[in-house]
Amino acid sequence: MQRSPTRRHILRSTAIAGIVAVAGCSTTNRRANTPNTTSPTSTTTPETTATTATEATLTPPESTDDWLTNANGYREETPRYGPGAQPTIDVGHPVEDGLSFDPPVIEVAPMTKVTWDWTGHGGLHNVVALGGTFDSGRPNAQPGTAYHYIFEEPGTYPFVSEPHREEGMRGAVIVREPPSTGNQTVDMWVVDSSNFDGTVVDRTGSDVASVTVGSRGNRGHLAFDPPVLKISTGTTVEWKWTGSGGGHNVVFLNADIHSGQVTHESGVNFQHTFEQSGTYRYACQPHRALGQKGAIIVE
């Protein structure tokens, strides 16, 4: 599987050794002895067969890239969550190579609350940051248990489930300011598209501009490429399906522009000529929640 150049750059340019200790985070979760629970059936006294390892034994790795490469369930892509999101990571998700965190790595904005949710699969688990930034406490097997932490400072935060660390149950939270085009409407819309890096592809002055549907992104072939396109009035945009990622369509917000039914067929399945200036946002309906979104800036 080919690694996204932008994601590869992010992972390699973020040094694990420089993990920032977070100050002022939720005191109820900073060094909790037991995970928080969101279900009345969840235990407040986790069953355990061993105490957690000391912080000294949880040394941060030298390379984020190597750390994630050896993480169960990692597919060389990082889901991104914008400001205000509250992502959840499943604890004990079965995958081909064993048990995993799902997703094993996420990217969030500063001041994001991340929750880990126990699935009940695979026995005892906990969530411990290498370097000691956060710790859910002793390993727990109770499904429905949850633990959360608020990430205030930028940095990369690797973590493990101690009972399954050597088996590859590891992950990371990358905290950084989200990419920006300078257009707030666009940025807030496409921030969770994994292939969005703040770039606006400029096709002003062209009669025809193209967008690929079903490009690599969002943990599959679930992206528009480019995610943000700038054109002149009178330009025709054509959306060309790759045939990958299942069925797609193109549906605009706040404008009566859409491709109709979901289709798997490759080729140009939709086109539209933009006569009015403005900012147009659109998505693939089946995959909108996964980040398959795009924007057209018409000047």
C-alpha positions in Angstrom: 0.0 0.0 0.0 1.4 3.3 -1.0 2.0 5.8 1.8 0.4 9.3 1.5 3.3 11.7 1.0 1.7 14.2 3.4 1.1 11.7 6.1 4.6 10.3 5.7 5.9 13.8 6.2 3.8 14.3 9.3 4.9 11.1 10.9 8.5 11.4 10.2 8.7 15.1 11.1 7.1 14.6 14.5 9.8 13.4 17.0 8.6 11.1 19.7 11.5 12.0 21.9 10.2 15.5 22.1 6.9 14.6 23.7 5.5 17.5 25.6 4.2 16.9 29.1 0.7 18.4 29.2 -0.1 20.8 32.0 -3.5 21.7 33.3 -5.4 18.7 31.8 -8.3 17.0 33.5 -7.2 16.1 37.0 -9.7 13.2 37.1 -7.9 11.5 34.2 -4.3 12.5 34.6 -3.2 9.7 36.8 -6.4 7.8 37.4 -6.2 4.5 39.2 -9.3 3.2 37.5 -10.8 4.0 34.1 -13.8 6.3 34.0 -17.1 4.5 33.1 -19.9 5.6 30.8 -22.2 2.6 31.5 -23.8 1.8 34.9 -22.8 -1.9 34.3 -19.1 -0.9 34.0 -17.0 -1.8 37.0 -15.3 0.9 39.1 -12.8 -1.7 40.4 -11.1 -3.2 37.4 -10.1 -6.9 37.6 -6.4 -7.3 37.3 -3.7 -9.9 37.5 -0.8 -7.5 37.7 -0.1 -3.9 38.5 0.9 -1.5 35.8 4.5 -1.0 34.8 6.3 2.0 36.1 6.8 5.0 33.9 10.5 4.3 33.8 9.8 1.0 31.9 7.7 2.8 29.3 10.4 4.6 27.3 9.2 6.6 24.3 10.4 5.0 21.0 13.0 6.7 18.8 10.9 6.8 15.7 7.1 7.4 15.3 7.2 5.7 11.9 8.7 2.5 13.3 6.3 2.6 16.3 3.3 2.7 14.1 4.6 0.3 11.5 4.6 -2.4 14.2 1.1 -1.4 15.5 -1.6 -4.0 14.9 -4.3 -2.6 12.5 -2.1 0.2 11.2 -2.7 0.8 7.5 -0.3 3.8 6.9 -3.0 6.4 7.2 -4.0 8.8 10.0 -7.6 9.9 10.5 -7.8 13.6 11.3 -10.4 15.3 13.6 -11.0 19.0 13.6 -11.6 21.4 16.5 -14.6 20.5 18.6 -14.5 16.8 17.6 -14.5 14.2 20.4 -13.0 11.1 18.8 -13.3 7.6 20.3 -10.7 4.8 20.1 -11.9 1.2 20.6 -9.8 -0.8 23.0 -9.4 -4.5 22.0 -10.5 -4.4 18.4 -9.8 -7.8 16.6 -7.8 -7.6 13.4 -5.9 -10.1 11.3 -2.6 -9.6 13.2 -4.1 -9.7 16.7 -5.8 -7.2 18.9 -5.6 -3.5 18.2 -6.7 0.0 19.1 -9.1 1.2 16.4 -8.0 3.5 14.9 -4.4 2.9 16.1 -3.4 6.5 15.4 -5.4 9.7 15.1 -4.6 13.4 14.6 -6.4 16.0 16.6 -6.3 19.7 17.3 -5.1 21.0 20.7 -7.8 21.0 23.5 -9.4 17.8 22.1 -10.9 15.2 24.4 -10.1 11.7 23.3 -12.0 8.7 24.7 -10.9 5.1 24.8 -13.8 2.6 24.9 -13.3 -1.0 26.0 -14.9 -3.5 23.6 -14.6 -6.5 25.9 -12.4 -8.5 23.4 -9.1 -9.9 24.3 -9.2 -9.9 28.1 -7.4 -7.3 30.2 -6.4 -3.9 28.7 -5.3 -0.5 29.8 -4.1 2.7 28.1 -0.8 4.0 29.2 1.2 6.8 27.5 4.9 6.2 27.0 6.5 8.9 29.0 3.7 9.0 31.6 1.4 11.7 30.2 -1.7 9.7 30.8 -2.6 6.3 32.4 -6.0 4.6 32.7 -4.8 2.5 35.6 -4.7 -1.2 36.1 -5.7 -3.5 33.2 -9.4 -4.0 33.0 -11.6 -6.5 31.0 -15.0 -4.9 31.5 -16.8 -4.0 28.2 -18.3 -0.5 28.2 -15.5 0.9 30.4 -14.2 4.3 29.1 -11.2 6.5 29.8 -10.6 10.0 28.4 -7.9 12.5 28.3 -7.8 16.1 27.1 -4.8 16.9 24.9 -3.8 20.6 25.4 -0.3 20.8 23.9 0.9 19.9 20.4 3.1 16.8 20.2 3.0 13.1 19.5 1.8 10.8 22.3 2.5 7.0 21.8 0.6 4.6 24.1 0.1 0.9 24.7 -2.1 -1.7 26.4 0.5 -3.1 28.8 -0.7 -6.7 28.8 -0.5 -6.8 24.9 2.3 -4.4 24.2 4.7 -7.0 22.9 1.9 -8.4 20.7 1.6 -5.1 18.8 -1.3 -3.4 20.7 0.0 0.1 20.5 -1.1 3.4 19.1 -0.5 7.2 19.1 -2.3 10.5 19.2 -0.8 13.3 17.1 -1.8 16.7 18.4 -1.2 19.6 16.0 -2.9 22.7 14.6 -5.1 21.7 11.7 -4.1 22.6 8.1 -5.6 25.8 6.8 -6.3 27.5 3.4 -7.2 30.8 5.1 -10.9 30.3 4.1 -12.6 29.4 7.4 -15.7 28.0 5.6 -13.6 25.6 3.6 -11.2 24.7 6.4 -14.0 23.7 8.8 -15.6 21.6 6.2 -12.7 19.6 4.9 -10.5 19.4 8.0 -11.4 15.8 8.6 -10.5 14.7 5.1 -7.2 12.9 5.5 -5.8 14.0 2.2 -6.4 17.7 2.9 -3.1 19.5 3.7 -4.2 23.1 3.4 -3.5 23.3 -0.4 -5.9 25.0 -2.8 -5.4 23.7 -6.3 -5.7 26.7 -8.6 -7.4 26.1 -12.0 -8.6 29.6 -12.5 -8.6 30.5 -16.2 -9.3 26.9 -17.3 -12.4 25.9 -19.2 -12.4 22.4 -17.5 -11.1 21.2 -14.2 -11.2 17.7 -12.9 -11.8 16.1 -9.5 -11.0 12.4 -8.9 -13.7 10.4 -6.9 -12.5 7.4 -4.9 -8.9 8.5 -4.5 -6.8 7.2 -1.7 -7.7 8.7 1.7 -9.9 8.4 4.8 -8.7 4.8 5.5 -9.6 3.6 2.0 -10.3 4.9 -1.4 -12.7 7.4 0.1 -11.4 10.8 -0.9 -11.9 13.6 -3.5 -8.6 14.7 -5.1 -8.0 17.6 -4.9 -10.2 18.2 -1.9 -10.1 22.0 -2.5 -10.3 23.4 -6.0 -10.3 27.1 -7.1 -11.8 28.0 -10.5 -13.2 30.9 -12.5 -16.8 31.5 -13.2 -17.9 29.7 -16.4 -15.5 26.7 -15.6 -16.9 23.2 -15.9 -15.8 20.8 -13.2 -15.9 17.1 -14.0 -15.9 14.4 -11.4 -14.1 11.2 -12.5 -14.7 8.0 -10.6 -11.8 5.6 -10.1 -14.0 2.6 -9.6 -12.4 2.1 -6.1 -13.9 2.5 -2.6 -17.4 1.3 -3.4 -20.2 3.4 -4.6 -19.9 7.2 -4.6 -22.0 10.3 -5.5 -21.5 14.0 -5.3 -24.0 16.1 -3.4 -23.6 19.8 -2.6 -24.7 21.6 0.5 -26.9 24.7 0.2 -27.0 24.3 -3.6 -29.2 22.2 -5.9 -26.2 20.4 -7.4 -25.9 16.7 -7.2 -24.8 13.6 -9.3 -27.9 11.6 -8.4 -27.7 7.9 -7.5 -24.6 6.3 -6.0 -22.5 4.5 -8.6 -19.5 2.3 -8.8 -18.8 2.8 -12.5 -15.4 4.3 -13.3 -15.1 7.3 -15.6 -16.7 10.8 -15.7 -20.1 10.4 -14.1 -20.9 14.0 -13.3 -20.1 17.5 -14.4 -21.3 21.0 -13.6 -20.6 24.5 -14.9 -20.3 27.1 -12.2 -21.7 30.4 -13.3 -21.9 32.1 -9.9 -18.9 33.1 -7.7 -18.9 31.7 -4.1 -17.7 28.8 -2.0 -19.4 25.5 -2.7 -19.1 22.5 -0.3 -20.0 19.0 -1.2 -19.6 15.4 -0.1 -20.2 11.7 -1.0 -23.3 10.8 0.9 -22.3 7.2 1.8 -18.9 8.3 3.0 -19.4 11.8 4.4 -18.9 10.8 8.0 -15.6 9.2 7.0 -14.3 12.4 5.6 -15.0 12.2 1.9 -15.7 15.9 1.4 -14.6 18.6 -1.0 -14.9 22.3 -1.8 -15.0 24.5 -4.9 -14.0 28.1 -4.6 -15.4 30.1 -7.6 -13.9 33.5 -8.4 
